[in-house]
Amino acid sequence: MRLLLIRHGQTPSNVRGLLDTGAPGAELTQLGEEQARALPTALDGETIDALLVSTLVRTQLTASPLAAARKLETGVHEGLREISAGELEMRGDREAIIAYMTTVFAWASGDLARRMPGGPDGHETFGRFDAVIDEARASGIGTLAVVSHGAMIRSWAGARATNLSVPFVARNQLSNTGVVVLDGGPDGWEALTWMGQAVGGPDLAAPLADGPTADPINPDRIPTDSRD
């Protein structure tokens, strides 16, 4: 199965640098709406057989132009939502962001028992995302587009793609409407491309206002447990 992992468009919480992970979450900014409208053209070369989004409204708004252009039903799945920030929710200070992102990438490195402060562990978080992807693959879908979230996409891809290292996904940002393309299935995934910037081009990029889950972090902060 070919898997297109698309980060949602810009939100007011991204602009403010907040860990906004709860439902229903923020809507899109004007730039975020423009980024969403650019997706159909940017992905024109991709055959998309199905389109899934999370329960957070920003993913649904981002997917709407693509769904209309391709005449696709949009499946909404709880398992695709952003990684819960727990006690760090709606914080934007350096201490909270480092605690959140180092936990996220510790999971990608294999430390799944580690728990987000006041939130879930990695087994629960990756398990819910795995379940949605596995169900789609088992249904025989050829190419699946998933509109999800920055931390979720970066960490899950880092854990599941055999050719992505955790330092790579920690160092490389995933801006609003950035896309990661994977190919594979139950025996493993291979990353084909990492398009970290807005797929609509530089006019729709806002690297200083993509929110904390887009930002690179120092891989030295990540525990070095073996990968799952």
N, C-alpha and C positions, 0 to 999 in steps of 0.2 A: 504494500500500500504506500502511496505517496502522501505525505502529510505536510500541509502548509500551516505552520503555527504563526498566527498574525497577532501582534499586540494591538490593543485598542487605540483609538485616537486620543488626543490630548484632553485632559479634564482640568477644571479649576484646582483640584487637589494636586495634580501634577505641577501646575504653575506655582502653587504655594509650597511644594516640596513635602507633602504630608503622606504618611502611611495610611491611606484610605482603602481599607480592605473589606469593610462590612457591606451588607446588602441594604438597600438597593444600590448604594454608592452614587458618586457624582455623575452628572451628564457630561456632554462634550462642550468644550469651548467652541468659539467660532472657527478657530484653526483646526480643532479636532473634527468638526463637521466637514471642513474642506479636505482634510486628510481622508476621511471616510469616503467622500465623493470621488477621490482619486483612485481608490482601490480597484474598481472594475477595469479601468484603463491600464493600471500598473500590472494587473494580473491577467491581462488579455491573452497571453500566451499559454496560460494554464487551463487544462481541462479540469473542471471541478465537479465532482459527482455528488457531493453532499457538503453542507455547511452547518457547523455547530458553534454555539456561543455559550458563555457562562450565564449565571443568573443575575449578574451585575449589569445594570442598564447601559453602561458605557460600551460593553461588547456588543449588545444588541443594536445600539445606534450606529456603531461602526460597521456592522455587518449589513445593515439595511440596504444601502445602495448596491452592494455586491449581490445580495439576494435578489433584488429587483432586476438587475441587469442580466442575471443568469437564470431568472425564473426558478429559484430554488426555495423550498421551505427551509426555515431556520429552526434547528433543534436546540432547545435550551436545556443545559445540563448543569446541575449543582456541582458536579465533580470538576468542572473546568474553571471554577471561580479562583480568585486570587488567594495566595497563601495568607491565612489569617495572621494579623499582627498581634492578636491577644492583648496583653496589657499595654502594648506600644501603639495601639490604634489611635490614629489622627495626630500622632506626634511627628514633628519634623526636625527635632534637634539631632545633632551629630551622634550623641550617645545612643539614641533609640535606633537611628538608621543603621549604625554599625552593628548593633545587637541583632537587628532583624536580618540584615544581609549576610552576616557571618553565619547565622543559624541556617539560613536558606542554602548557602553553599556548603556548609558542613553536611547537610543531608545529601547533596549531590556527590560529596566525597565518600559517602557510605555510612556516616554517623546518623543513622535514621532514628535512633533512640533519643537523640537530643530533642529537647522540647522548646518550642518558642515560649518566651516568658508569658505565662498565663494563656497559652494557646496549644495547638496540636503538636504532635511529633511528626517525623518524616515518614514513618510507615503509613499513618493515616492520610497525610497530604498527597504523597505520590500514589498511594493505593487508589484514591478516588479518581485521580487523573488517569491512571493506568486502566481502570475499569471502563471508562468512557471510550478510550482509544481501542482497547481490546474488543469491545462490543462492536464498534464500527468496523474494525478489521475483519471480524468473524462474519459480518454481514456481506462481505464481498465487495465493499466499496473500493474503487480504484484510486481516486484522489480525494482526500478529505481536507477541507479548509476549516480550521478552528480559530476563532477569534477569542483570545484569552488575555493573559496579563503578564507584565514584565518579569516579576520574580518567578512566577510559575513556569513560564516558558524557558527562561534561562536555566533554572535549576533542574527541571525535568529533562531538558535536552542534554544538559551536562551529565546527568546520571545515566541516561538511556542510550545516547549515541556513542558507539564504540570509538569513533574517531574525534570526539570532542573531549578535551581535558577540562577538569574543573578550573584550573588557572585560566584557560582560554575564556570560558563563559563568565568568569569573575572579572576579567580585564576588559571584555568587549561589551559595550553597551547595547541595549536594544531599545531604540527610541520608539515613540508612538508611531504605529503602523509599520514598524520593522517586521520582517518576515524571516523565519527559520524554516528551511525545507529539509525534510528527512525522508528517507526511503527505507523500507524494511518491514519488520513484523515480529512474530514471537521469538525468532532466533536472534534478534538484535536490530538496531536502527543505525543508519549511517547518515550523517549530516551532509547534504549536498551543497547548500549555500547558507550563509549567515548574513542577511541583509539588515544590518543594524540600524540604518537610517530610514526615515519615512520613505515609503516606496513611491510616493508621488513626486519625489525630487527635492532639490535644495530649497525651492520656494516654500515647501511645506514642512521643512525641518525646523525644530526649535530645541537644539541640544542643551540649552540652559533651562528649559522648562518642560522636561520629559518626566520629572518626578524621580524620587530616590531609587525606585526599582529598576531604572534604566542605567544608573551610573555604574561605572567600573569601580571595583574595590581592589585593594592590595591582596593578592592571593596568600601572602604570608600570614594574614589574619585567620585563614581557614584551617581548621584541624586537619591532620593528614591521615585520618583513618582510612582503611581500604575501602574502595568503592563497593556499593551494593551489587 
